[in-house]
Amino acid sequence: EAVVQEFRPAQVGESFGPTWETCWFKVELSIPLAWAGREVHFVWESDGEGMVWRDAQPVQGLTKEGEKTSYILTRSLKESEPHSLTLYVELACNGLFGAGKGSMIAPPDPDRRFTLSKAELVVFNRDVYELLVDLEILLDMAQLLGEENQRSFQALYTANQMVNVCDVTDPSTFPPARDLAAAIFSQRNGDSQHTIHAMGHCHIDSAWLWPYEETIRKCARSWVTVVHLMEHNPELTFACSQLGLIPVLLQAQQFEWVRSCYPGLYARIQDFVAKGQFIPVGGTWVEMDGNLPSGESMVRQFLQGQRFFQEQFGRMCSEFWLPDTFGYSAQLPQLMRGCGIQRFLTQKLSWNLVNSFPHHTFFWEGIDGSQVLTHFPPGDSYGMHGRVEEMLKTAKNNKDKGRVNHSAFLFGFGDGGGGPTQKMLDRMKRMSDTDGLPRVQISTPEQLFSVLEEESSQLCTWVGELFLELHNGTYTTQAQIKKGNRECERILHDVEVLSTLAVAQDRGFQYPSSQLQQLWRLLLLNQFHDVLPGSCIQLVVEDALQYYTEIRRAGAQLQEEAVQSLCRDLLQPQARSTPSTLVLNTLSWERTEVISRPGPDGAETLALVTVPSMGYALVQEPSVPPQPVAVRKQEDGSITMENGIIAVCLDTMGHLTSLQLLGSGRESVPDGCYANQFALFDDVPLYWDAWDVMDYHLQTRKPVTTLLKPLEIILAGGLRGSVRFSLQVGKSSTLTQEIILDAACPYLRFLTQVEWKEAHKFLKVEFPVQVRSTSATYEIQFGHLQRPTHWNTSWDWARFEVWAHKWLDLSEHGFGVALLNDCKYGASAHRNILSLSL
């Protein structure tokens, strides 16, 4: 499509754009005959990310920020080789890290232009290049090994001798100079030296500072470069963890993108997978957030990822590879073991703001006792460059010295893609076994973890969650994404329950397997660790919300089809002599609840119904509640509601001043306190705006006190009582809340709508309760977790803002209060105050 376009002349120095546009360049090359026998490169430098195409196939990614600015045309020009050829360069008008205006994480500048600064045909002098790499390693050794180490002086004097021997005008002096360096590099280590397992790596965020669509091209640019490197460096291994994006194969989604859009490149990748160089790791569909997806979603991440790897590469992953998400649920070890994975690699806890995590290699134990061997690369990065400084840090920083003597070293440009370079490999070749430096070997995840398993007898065990003491704001940022995720998880659950029941009853019903897989994959994609947390640009948010809309639409249709099959006889008009309502329950316990249903005149009416677990009921005459809801307005404007189970009192501001469990007579709200208290906090983090909320925000608490509409009765009782009020929040936001008490219901419901127009503010709702406990309980995936309600230690107060799924609970012996939600994740429980971040 690009080749048949009409091209115009372009000049070096010209600018192209705007942001997110694509420009194609037709490059006609003529190599001088005088360059016979020489290594010839095509050099291209621009602000944007480029891809070289040759003979209709991608051959080289070009990214100045990723130190990839040339394409090797020939390593030694022969007469038989073509001296004239045509290349095409695809230029994406965005950088390696998007196009932030003023800073990397600022919103993209939509009008940015991208300049072509260099387009040249050059002779590459590899002898000079090798000499420079030798000198770089020696000078780093001289500077970094320290005065107390004789090797630093040996390296320094050797570098000095090389300068004396080398005459830059006489290439014949280069080999003797290089021989001096080789003598240093050939002096070997002892047997006890730490061994570093180096693996090529290219972390590509599926969406972050660029949209999903651009990630597809990032994958292709990065992976074609890796494949090109492998063709000339057969020892190179590359760990791709994104099915579709990364080279220690991490995410299945990214592989699927490349398979669909770049079939020729994908076939080459499959060849290198078969050779054991291009290594799929990770086991999930995308590198998902490690906290917020439901248990079922996490199982589906592994199911879809492992199935893809098995089908495409003939093997499942034995390592879970999740280097860049914002904390790790205590349920993950059990889920990993259930999905055939016993090894885990990450490094994100090195970002902790308060406490330094005490291990780099350890056993991680989940809430059921399942254990996985876990490794954090001691260099605290997944984007190393193969420098001496990084090798020394890896060995020195290892917190499990004496227990294990091996560690991972992931090298290559990452986050925005890029991957390894030839120079990184050449540096490490010189350090493979050089006295004074850690031993460096190009390795694989299998080799690393196998030797760690052999050395594991003295490893420590960490029990419970791996909580990241940073990025706590990601539990709340982008409320619509959080709401969409929870709703779509519920919709897909309901579709599967109803479709399974339909199949069990009617073998003629076609279970919607392919449609469900497509919808699940959309949902799983949106659980990527910069999308569900909300730490992405607006273009990505818009894509994500569009995917949620599609899941809702298609899910509703599939639900309708399942119900029509399941209850076909009941839905026939002649089957019902009296008006009735079909009510379905997709949860696993019997439920008695007040529902809203259309009446004979079309108006909504209420009914109390009982429906069996995982089943349905045809409701004709609704049940009569044992006690109707009573709603009374008091002289001071407060309103009380009671249903025989609980009794509540609300003041004119909507505060909950009393919540009693009538059977015990126990009051839940402490004297003089207000529950359902909205509070506004300043939200000005140190740097990561969409990611972080700092502990000092707690010092800026301001209760919301501006009343717009006082508390009023909406429904006066019977099957349901409800009241409503409105508040002004901050300078220009409004909050409207309806509080509902249903007959036969042991809880109070709050329907809250906020028109949010504030900047750098954080809204929460607080519930002080008359319960004393040193720990609160939070729902996580397929289980629950207890966290302290006090701040005795730095580990305690670093969890001033935590995550939960549908509930958090504060209980003492015989009594407790739980706070439930249908679309929120950020929460806290400090002393006796339960708080939900809105």
C-alpha positions in Angstrom: 0.0 0.0 0.0 2.8 2.4 0.9 5.0 1.5 -2.1 2.3 2.6 -4.7 1.9 6.1 -3.2 3.3 9.2 -4.9 6.5 10.3 -3.2 8.0 13.8 -3.2 11.6 14.8 -2.5 12.5 15.2 1.2 15.5 16.9 2.8 17.5 16.3 5.9 16.4 18.9 8.4 12.8 18.7 7.3 10.1 18.1 10.0 7.1 15.9 9.7 3.9 15.4 11.7 1.8 16.0 13.6 1.9 13.5 16.5 0.7 10.0 15.7 0.9 10.5 11.9 2.9 8.0 9.8 5.3 9.1 7.0 6.8 6.8 4.4 10.2 7.5 2.8 11.4 5.9 -0.4 15.2 5.7 -0.1 17.2 5.0 -3.3 20.8 4.0 -2.5 23.9 3.7 -4.8 27.0 2.3 -3.1 30.3 3.4 -4.7 32.4 0.7 -6.4 35.4 2.0 -4.4 33.8 0.6 -1.2 34.4 -3.0 -2.3 35.3 -5.2 0.7 34.1 -2.6 3.2 31.2 -2.8 5.7 28.4 -0.4 4.6 25.6 1.0 6.7 22.6 3.0 6.0 22.3 5.6 8.8 19.0 7.2 9.7 18.4 9.6 12.6 15.1 11.2 13.5 13.0 12.2 16.5 10.4 9.6 15.5 10.5 5.8 15.6 11.4 4.2 12.2 11.3 0.8 10.5 13.4 -0.1 7.4 11.5 -2.3 4.9 13.4 -4.2 2.2 11.7 -6.4 -0.4 8.3 -5.8 1.3 9.6 -7.2 4.6 10.6 -5.3 7.8 14.3 -5.7 8.4 15.4 -3.2 11.1 13.9 -0.9 13.7 15.4 2.6 13.9 15.1 4.5 17.2 17.6 7.1 18.2 16.6 6.9 21.9 17.2 3.1 21.6 20.7 3.5 20.1 19.5 2.0 16.8 20.3 4.4 14.0 21.7 2.2 11.3 20.9 -0.7 9.1 23.8 -3.0 7.9 23.6 -3.3 4.1 26.6 -5.5 3.9 29.4 -6.6 6.2 31.9 -6.9 3.3 30.8 -5.5 -0.1 31.3 -8.0 -2.8 31.1 -7.4 -6.6 28.2 -9.8 -6.9 26.1 -7.9 -4.4 23.7 -5.2 -5.7 25.3 -1.7 -5.5 22.0 0.0 -6.1 18.9 -0.7 -4.1 15.6 0.8 -2.8 14.6 0.8 0.8 11.5 2.2 2.4 11.5 3.8 5.9 8.2 3.9 7.8 8.4 6.8 10.3 6.0 6.9 13.2 5.5 10.5 14.5 6.1 9.7 18.1 9.2 8.9 20.2 10.2 5.8 22.1 8.2 7.3 25.0 5.3 8.9 23.1 5.2 12.7 22.7 4.7 14.2 26.1 4.6 18.0 26.1 7.3 19.2 28.5 8.0 15.9 30.3 7.7 12.2 29.5 4.5 11.7 31.5 2.8 14.9 30.4 -0.2 14.6 28.0 1.0 14.3 24.4 1.6 17.4 22.4 -0.8 16.9 19.4 1.1 19.4 17.2 4.6 18.1 17.7 6.8 17.9 14.6 9.5 15.2 14.1 12.8 16.1 12.4 14.9 14.0 10.1 18.4 14.9 11.2 20.5 12.4 9.3 20.2 10.1 6.2 23.6 8.8 5.1 25.4 6.0 3.4 28.5 5.3 5.4 31.5 2.9 5.7 31.7 1.4 9.2 35.1 0.8 10.6 34.6 -2.2 12.8 38.3 -2.3 14.0 37.9 1.2 15.5 34.5 0.2 17.0 36.1 -2.9 18.7 39.0 -0.8 20.0 36.6 1.7 21.5 34.6 -1.0 23.3 37.8 -2.5 24.7 38.8 0.9 26.1 35.3 1.5 27.5 35.4 -1.7 29.5 39.0 -1.1 30.7 38.3 2.5 31.8 35.1 1.4 33.6 37.1 -1.3 35.5 39.8 1.3 36.4 37.2 3.8 37.7 34.8 1.4 39.4 36.8 -1.4 41.0 38.4 1.0 43.5 41.9 1.8 44.6 42.1 -1.2 46.9 41.7 -3.6 43.9 44.8 -4.3 41.9 42.7 -5.1 38.9 41.6 -1.4 38.6 45.3 -0.4 38.2 46.0 -3.2 35.8 43.0 -2.0 33.6 44.2 1.6 33.9 47.8 0.8 32.8 46.6 -1.4 30.0 44.4 1.3 28.6 47.3 3.7 28.9 49.6 1.3 27.0 46.9 0.9 24.3 46.8 4.6 23.7 50.6 4.6 23.4 50.6 1.8 20.9 47.7 3.0 18.8 48.3 5.4 16.0 44.9 6.5 14.7 46.3 7.2 11.3 47.8 3.7 11.0 45.2 0.8 11.2 48.0 -1.7 11.4 48.5 -0.5 15.1 45.0 -1.5 16.1 45.5 -5.3 16.4 48.4 -4.9 18.8 46.4 -2.5 20.9 43.5 -4.9 21.0 45.9 -7.7 22.0 46.8 -5.8 25.2 43.1 -5.6 26.1 42.5 -9.3 25.3 45.3 -10.2 27.8 43.3 -8.5 30.6 40.0 -10.0 29.5 41.5 -13.5 29.3 42.6 -13.6 33.0 40.0 -15.8 34.6 37.9 -15.7 37.8 38.0 -18.2 40.6 35.3 -20.8 41.1 33.5 -18.8 43.8 32.8 -15.8 41.7 29.1 -14.7 41.3 27.6 -15.8 38.0 25.3 -13.4 36.1 22.7 -14.9 33.7 22.3 -12.3 31.0 19.2 -12.4 28.9 18.1 -10.1 26.1 14.9 -8.3 27.1 12.6 -5.7 25.6 9.8 -4.7 27.8 7.0 -3.1 25.6 4.0 -1.7 27.4 0.9 -2.8 25.5 -0.4 0.8 25.9 0.9 3.6 28.0 2.2 6.9 26.6 1.0 5.6 23.2 -2.2 3.9 22.0 -2.7 0.1 21.5 -2.3 0.6 17.7 1.2 2.0 18.0 2.3 -0.9 20.3 1.8 -3.3 17.3 4.5 -1.4 15.4 6.7 -1.1 18.5 6.6 -4.9 18.7 7.6 -5.3 15.1 10.4 -2.7 15.3 11.8 -4.3 18.4 11.5 -7.9 17.4 12.8 -7.6 13.9 15.9 -6.0 15.4 16.3 -8.9 17.8 15.9 -11.5 15.1 18.5 -9.6 13.0 20.9 -9.7 16.0 20.2 -13.4 16.5 21.2 -14.2 12.9 24.7 -12.8 13.6 25.0 -13.7 17.3 23.8 -17.3 17.7 24.5 -17.2 21.4 21.9 -14.5 22.0 18.8 -15.4 23.9 15.8 -13.2 24.2 13.1 -13.5 26.8 9.8 -12.2 25.5 6.9 -11.8 27.9 4.2 -10.0 25.9 2.3 -12.2 23.5 2.5 -9.6 20.8 5.0 -7.2 22.2 8.2 -8.3 23.9 11.3 -10.5 23.2 11.7 -12.8 26.4 8.2 -13.6 25.1 6.0 -12.2 27.8 2.6 -11.3 26.5 0.6 -13.5 24.3 -1.4 -10.6 23.0 1.7 -9.0 21.5 2.6 -12.2 19.7 -1.0 -12.4 18.3 -0.6 -8.8 17.0 2.7 -9.6 15.2 1.2 -12.9 13.9 -1.7 -11.0 12.4 0.1 -7.9 11.1 3.6 -9.2 10.3 3.4 -12.8 9.2 6.8 -12.9 7.6 8.5 -11.7 10.8 6.4 -14.0 12.9 7.6 -17.0 10.9 11.2 -16.0 11.6 10.4 -15.7 15.3 8.9 -19.2 15.3 12.2 -20.5 13.8 14.2 -18.9 16.6 11.7 -20.2 19.2 12.4 -23.6 17.9 16.2 -23.0 18.2 15.7 -22.0 21.8 16.9 -18.4 21.3 13.6 -16.5 21.3 12.1 -17.7 24.5 8.4 -17.3 25.5 8.0 -16.5 29.2 5.2 -15.0 31.3 2.3 -17.3 30.6 -0.4 -14.6 30.6 -2.3 -12.9 27.8 -0.8 -9.5 28.8 1.3 -8.3 31.7 -1.7 -7.5 33.7 -2.0 -5.4 36.9 -1.1 -7.7 39.8 -3.8 -6.4 42.2 -7.1 -5.3 40.6 -8.2 -8.1 38.2 -10.6 -10.6 39.8 -9.6 -14.1 40.5 -11.4 -15.3 37.5 -9.8 -12.7 35.3 -6.3 -13.8 36.5 -7.1 -17.4 35.7 -8.2 -16.3 32.2 -5.0 -14.4 31.8 -3.0 -17.6 32.4 -5.5 -19.8 30.4 -5.4 -17.6 27.3 -1.7 -17.0 27.5 -0.7 -20.6 28.2 -3.1 -21.9 25.5 -1.6 -19.5 22.9 2.0 -20.5 23.8 1.1 -24.2 23.6 -0.7 -23.8 20.2 1.9 -21.5 18.6 5.2 -22.7 20.1 4.4 -26.2 21.3 5.2 -25.4 25.0 3.7 -23.7 28.0 5.6 -21.3 30.2 7.1 -22.5 33.4 8.0 -19.0 34.6 5.6 -16.1 35.4 7.3 -13.0 34.2 5.8 -9.7 35.5 8.5 -7.1 35.9 6.6 -3.9 35.8 3.3 -4.0 37.7 2.4 -2.1 40.8 2.3 -4.8 43.5 1.5 -8.5 43.6 -1.6 -10.2 45.2 -1.1 -12.8 47.9 -3.3 -15.1 45.8 -0.9 -15.2 42.8 1.3 -18.2 44.1 -1.8 -20.4 44.2 -3.0 -19.3 40.8 0.5 -19.8 39.3 0.8 -23.3 40.7 -2.7 -24.2 39.4 -1.6 -23.0 36.0 1.6 -25.1 35.9 4.0 -22.3 36.9 6.4 -22.7 39.8 8.8 -19.8 39.1 8.3 -16.0 39.3 10.4 -13.0 38.2 9.8 -9.4 38.8 11.8 -6.3 40.0 9.2 -3.7 40.8 9.5 -3.8 44.5 12.9 -2.2 44.1 10.8 1.0 43.6 9.6 0.9 47.2 9.5 4.4 48.7 9.8 3.4 52.3 11.2 0.0 53.0 13.9 -1.9 51.2 12.6 -5.4 50.4 15.0 -7.9 52.2 15.5 -10.5 49.4 16.3 -11.0 45.8 15.8 -14.8 45.7 13.3 -16.4 48.0 10.2 -18.6 48.2 6.9 -16.6 48.0 4.0 -18.2 49.8 0.4 -17.4 49.0 -2.7 -17.5 51.2 -3.3 -21.2 50.9 0.4 -22.2 51.5 1.3 -22.6 47.8 4.9 -21.6 47.2 6.8 -20.4 44.1 10.5 -19.8 43.6 10.9 -16.0 43.2 13.7 -13.9 41.8 14.3 -10.2 41.6 17.3 -9.3 39.4 19.6 -7.6 41.9 20.5 -4.9 39.5 16.9 -3.6 40.1 16.1 -3.1 36.4 14.9 -5.0 33.3 16.6 -2.5 31.0 20.4 -3.0 31.5 23.0 -2.0 28.9 25.7 -4.5 29.7 28.1 -2.0 31.4 30.7 -2.8 34.0 28.9 -0.6 36.6 25.7 -2.7 36.2 27.5 -6.0 36.6 29.2 -4.8 39.8 25.9 -3.5 41.2 24.2 -6.8 40.4 26.8 -8.8 42.4 27.1 -6.2 45.3 23.4 -5.6 45.6 22.4 -9.3 45.9 20.7 -9.6 49.3 20.9 -13.4 49.4 24.7 -13.7 49.3 25.8 -17.1 50.7 22.4 -18.6 49.9 22.6 -18.3 46.1 25.4 -17.3 43.8 23.5 -16.8 40.6 21.3 -13.9 39.4 19.5 -12.5 36.4 20.6 -9.6 34.2 18.0 -8.4 31.7 19.6 -6.2 29.0 17.9 -4.1 26.3 16.0 -0.9 26.0 12.5 -1.3 27.4 9.1 0.2 28.3 8.8 1.8 24.9 10.5 -1.1 23.2 13.9 -1.2 21.5 15.5 -4.2 23.0 19.2 -5.3 23.0 21.9 -3.8 20.8 25.1 -5.2 19.3 27.2 -3.0 21.6 25.5 -4.5 24.7 26.5 -8.0 23.5 30.0 -7.0 22.7 30.5 -5.5 26.1 29.4 -8.7 27.8 31.6 -10.9 25.6 34.6 -9.2 27.1 33.3 -9.8 30.6 32.3 -13.4 30.2 35.0 -14.6 32.7 37.3 -11.7 33.5 39.1 -11.6 36.8 37.7 -8.9 39.1 34.3 -8.9 37.5 31.3 -11.2 38.0 31.2 -14.1 35.6 28.7 -13.2 32.8 27.0 -15.9 30.6 24.3 -15.5 28.0 21.6 -17.7 29.6 17.9 -18.6 29.6 15.2 -18.4 32.3 15.3 -22.2 32.4 19.0 -22.3 33.1 18.8 -19.5 35.7 15.9 -21.0 37.7 17.3 -24.6 37.5 20.5 -23.5 39.2 18.6 -21.4 41.7 16.5 -24.5 42.5 19.7 -26.5 43.1 20.8 -23.8 45.5 17.5 -23.2 47.2 17.9 -25.2 50.4 18.7 -22.2 52.5 16.4 -19.6 50.9 14.0 -17.6 53.1 10.2 -17.6 52.6 8.0 -14.4 52.3 4.4 -15.0 53.2 1.5 -12.8 51.9 1.3 -10.0 49.4 4.2 -8.3 47.7 3.0 -4.8 48.4 4.6 -2.0 46.3 5.1 1.1 48.5 4.4 3.4 45.6 1.8 4.1 43.0 -1.1 3.7 45.5 -3.1 6.2 43.4 -3.5 3.6 40.7 -6.2 1.9 42.7 -8.5 4.9 42.1 -7.2 6.8 39.0 -9.7 6.8 36.0 -12.9 5.8 37.8 -14.7 4.9 34.6 -12.0 2.3 33.7 -12.3 0.8 37.2 -16.1 0.7 36.8 -15.9 -0.8 33.3 -13.6 -3.6 34.5 -15.8 -4.7 37.4 -19.0 -4.5 35.4 -17.5 -6.5 32.5 -16.1 -9.1 34.8 -19.6 -9.6 36.2 -21.3 -9.6 32.7 -19.0 -12.3 31.4 -19.5 -14.4 34.6 -23.3 -14.2 34.1 -23.1 -15.0 30.4 -21.1 -18.2 31.2 -23.4 -19.2 34.0 -26.6 -18.8 32.0 -25.0 -20.3 28.8 -23.9 -23.4 30.8 -27.4 -23.8 32.3 -28.9 -23.5 28.8 -26.5 -26.1 27.4 -27.3 -28.5 30.3 -31.0 -28.2 29.6 -31.0 -28.0 25.8 -28.2 -29.8 23.9 -29.3 -27.9 20.8 -28.1 -24.6 22.4 -24.8 -23.5 20.9 -22.4 -22.5 23.7 -20.8 -19.1 22.6 -17.2 -20.2 23.0 -15.6 -18.1 20.2 -17.6 -15.0 21.2 -16.7 -15.4 24.8 -13.0 -15.8 24.0 -13.1 -12.7 21.9 -14.8 -10.7 24.7 -12.5 -12.1 27.4 -9.5 -11.2 25.4 -10.7 -7.6 25.1 -11.2 -7.5 28.9 -7.9 -9.1 29.5 -6.2 -6.6 27.2 -7.7 -3.7 29.2 -6.2 -5.2 32.4 -2.7 -4.4 31.2 -0.7 -2.7 34.0 -0.9 0.8 32.6 -4.5 0.6 31.4 -6.6 -0.8 34.3 -4.5 1.3 36.8 -5.3 4.4 34.8 -1.7 5.4 34.2 -2.0 6.0 30.5 -2.8 8.8 28.1 -6.3 9.9 27.1 -6.2 8.1 23.7 -5.7 4.8 25.6 -8.6 5.6 28.0 -10.9 6.2 25.1 -9.9 2.9 23.5 -10.4 1.1 26.8 -13.9 2.6 27.4 -14.8 1.7 23.8 -13.8 -2.0 24.5 -15.9 -2.0 27.7 -18.9 -0.7 25.7 -18.4 -3.5 23.2 -18.3 -6.1 26.0 -21.4 -4.7 27.6 -23.3 -4.7 24.2 -22.2 -8.2 23.1 -22.5 -9.6 26.6 -26.1 -8.4 27.0 -27.0 -10.0 23.6 -25.4 -13.3 24.7 -27.2 -13.2 28.0 -30.5 -12.7 26.2 -29.9 -15.6 23.9 -29.0 -17.9 26.8 -32.1 -16.8 28.8 -34.4 -17.3 25.7 -33.1 -20.9 25.4 -33.0 -21.7 29.1 -36.5 -20.4 29.9 -38.2 -20.7 26.5 -41.3 -22.5 27.8 -41.7 -20.0 30.7 -41.4 -17.0 28.3 -44.3 -18.2 26.1 -47.3 -15.9 26.6 -49.7 -18.8 26.7 -47.7 -20.4 29.6 -48.7 -17.6 31.9 -52.3 -17.1 32.9 -51.4 -14.3 35.3 -48.8 -11.5 35.0 -45.4 -12.8 36.2 -41.7 -11.9 36.1 -38.8 -14.2 35.4 -36.0 -13.5 37.9 -32.5 -15.1 37.5 -29.8 -15.5 40.1 -26.3 -16.2 38.8 -24.7 -16.4 42.3 -24.1 -19.5 44.2 -26.5 -18.9 47.2 -30.3 -18.4 47.5 -31.2 -14.8 47.5 -34.2 -12.9 48.9 -34.2 -9.3 47.6 -36.4 -6.4 46.6 -36.3 -6.0 42.8 -37.8 -3.4 40.5 -40.1 -4.8 37.7 -42.4 -3.2 35.1 -46.0 -3.1 36.3 -49.2 -3.6 34.2 -49.2 0.1 33.2 -45.5 0.1 32.3 -44.5 1.9 35.5 -41.8 0.3 37.7 -43.0 -1.5 40.7 -41.2 -3.2 43.6 -41.4 -6.9 44.6 -39.7 -9.0 47.3 -38.6 -12.2 45.6 -36.7 -15.4 46.6 -34.6 -17.1 43.9 -32.5 -20.3 44.3 -28.8 -20.4 43.8 -27.6 -20.5 40.2 -31.2 -20.7 39.1 -34.4 -18.8 38.3 -37.9 -18.3 39.6 -41.2 -17.2 38.0 -42.6 -14.6 40.3 -46.3 -13.9 40.2 -47.3 -12.9 43.7 -44.4 -11.2 45.4 -43.5 -12.2 49.0 -44.8 -10.2 51.9 -41.9 -8.9 54.0 -41.8 -9.9 57.7 -41.6 -6.3 58.5 -42.0 -3.3 56.1 -39.5 -0.5 56.0 -40.5 2.5 58.2 -39.2 5.9 57.2 -39.8 8.9 59.6 -38.7 12.5 59.5 -37.8 14.0 62.8 -38.3 17.6 64.0 -34.7 18.5 63.5 -34.8 17.4 59.8 -33.0 14.1 60.4 -34.6 10.9 59.0 -34.8 7.4 60.5 -35.3 4.2 58.6 -35.9 0.7 60.0 -36.7 -2.7 58.6 -36.7 -5.0 61.6 -33.0 -6.0 61.0 -31.2 -2.7 61.1 -32.2 0.8 62.1 -30.4 3.9 60.8 -30.5 7.7 61.5 -29.3 10.3 59.0 -28.9 14.0 59.5 -29.7 16.7 57.0 -26.2 16.5 55.5 -26.6 12.8 54.8 -24.3 11.7 57.6 -25.0 8.4 59.1 -25.3 9.2 62.8 -26.6 5.8 63.9 -26.5 2.3 62.5 -28.0 -0.4 64.9 -28.2 -4.1 64.5 -31.6 -4.6 66.1 -31.2 -8.2 67.1 -28.2 -7.4 69.3 -29.0 -3.8 70.1 -25.4 -3.0 69.1 -24.7 0.5 67.8 -22.1 0.7 65.0 -21.4 4.5 64.9 -19.3 5.9 67.8 -20.9 8.7 69.8 -20.2 12.1 68.3 -18.9 10.7 65.0 -20.4 10.8 61.5 -20.3 7.9 59.1 -20.8 8.4 55.4 -18.6 11.5 55.8 -17.1 12.7 52.5 -13.6 14.2 52.8 -11.4 16.0 50.3 -7.6 15.8 50.3 -4.9 17.6 48.3 -3.3 15.3 45.8 0.1 16.6 44.8 2.6 13.7 44.5 6.3 14.1 44.1 6.3 13.1 40.4 4.1 10.3 39.2 0.8 12.2 39.0 -1.6 9.6 37.8 0.2 6.9 39.7 0.9 8.2 43.2 -0.8 9.5 46.3 1.7 10.3 49.0 1.2 9.8 52.7 1.3 13.5 53.4 -2.0 13.9 51.6 -3.6 12.7 54.9 -2.5 15.9 56.6 -4.7 18.0 54.2 -8.1 16.4 55.0 -11.1 18.7 54.7 -14.6 17.4 55.4 -17.2 18.2 52.7 -19.7 20.5 54.4 -21.3 22.6 51.6 -25.0 21.4 51.3 -26.7 22.0 48.0 -29.9 20.0 48.7 -30.8 18.8 52.2 -31.8 15.3 53.0 -35.3 14.5 51.7 -37.5 11.4 51.6 -37.8 9.8 48.1 -39.6 6.5 49.0 -41.6 6.5 52.2 -41.3 2.9 53.1 -43.0 -0.5 52.6 -40.7 -2.6 50.5 -38.2 0.2 50.2 -37.3 3.4 51.9 -34.9 5.9 50.4 -33.6 9.4 51.0 -31.5 11.8 48.9 -29.2 14.8 49.3 -26.6 16.8 47.3 -23.3 18.4 48.3 -20.8 20.7 46.7 -17.3 19.1 46.6 -14.4 21.4 46.2 -14.8 24.5 44.0 -16.9 23.2 41.2 -17.9 19.5 41.7 -21.2 18.1 42.9 -22.2 14.9 44.7 -25.7 13.4 44.8 -26.4 10.4 46.9 -29.5 8.2 47.4 -29.5 6.0 50.5 -31.7 3.0 50.3 -33.0 0.5 52.9 -34.9 -2.5 51.6 -37.2 -4.9 53.4 -35.6 -8.0 54.8 -32.1 -6.6 53.9 -29.2 -6.6 56.4 -27.3 -3.7 54.8 -27.8 -0.1 53.7 -27.1 0.9 50.1 -25.5 4.2 48.9 -26.0 5.2 45.2 -23.5 7.9 44.7 -23.0 10.1 41.6 -20.2 12.7 41.5 -19.8 15.3 38.7 -16.0 15.6 39.2 -14.3 18.8 38.0 -11.4 19.1 40.5 -7.7 19.0 39.8 -5.1 17.5 42.1 -7.8 16.6 44.7 -8.7 13.2 46.2 -12.2 12.4 47.4 -12.9 9.7 49.9 -15.9 8.6 52.1 -15.3 7.6 55.7 -17.1 5.3 58.1 -15.9 5.4 61.8 -17.3 2.3 63.5 -17.6 1.2 67.1 -15.3 -1.9 66.6 -11.9 -2.4 68.0 -9.4 -4.7 66.1 -5.7 -4.5 65.3 -6.4 -5.8 61.8 -9.0 -5.3 59.0 -9.9 -7.9 56.4 -10.0 -7.2 52.7 -11.3 -9.2 49.8 -8.8 -10.3 47.2 -8.9 -12.8 44.4 -10.7 -16.0 45.6 -10.0 -15.1 49.2 -9.2 -12.4 51.7 -6.2 -10.8 53.4 -5.7 -9.1 56.8 -3.7 -5.9 57.1 -3.0 -3.9 60.3 -5.1 -1.0 61.4 -2.2 0.6 63.2 1.1 2.1 62.0 3.5 0.5 64.5 6.2 0.0 62.0 7.3 1.6 58.7 5.9 -1.5 56.9 2.5 -0.7 58.5 2.3 3.0 57.7 3.6 2.5 54.2 0.2 0.8 53.6 -1.7 4.0 54.3 -3.7 3.4 51.1 -4.3 -0.2 50.0 -6.4 -2.1 47.5 -9.4 -4.3 48.0 -12.0 -5.9 45.7 -15.7 -5.9 46.7 -15.4 -5.5 50.5 -13.4 -4.6 53.5 -14.4 -5.6 57.0 -13.5 -4.6 60.6 -14.6 -7.1 63.1 -14.1 -8.1 66.8 -15.5 -11.2 68.5 -19.2 -11.4 67.8 -19.6 -8.2 65.9 -18.3 -6.3 62.8 -19.1 -3.9 60.1 -18.3 -4.4 56.4 -18.0 -1.8 53.6 -19.0 -3.1 50.2 -18.7 -1.6 46.7 -19.4 -2.4 43.1 -16.7 -0.4 41.3 -14.0 0.8 43.6 -10.5 -0.6 44.6 -8.7 2.0 46.8 -9.4 1.7 50.5 -7.9 2.0 54.0 -8.7 1.0 57.6 -6.8 3.0 60.1 -7.7 2.4 63.8 -11.6 2.3 63.6 -12.2 4.3 60.4 -13.1 2.4 57.2 -12.4 4.6 54.2 -13.3 4.1 50.5 -11.4 6.1 47.8 -13.9 7.5 45.3 
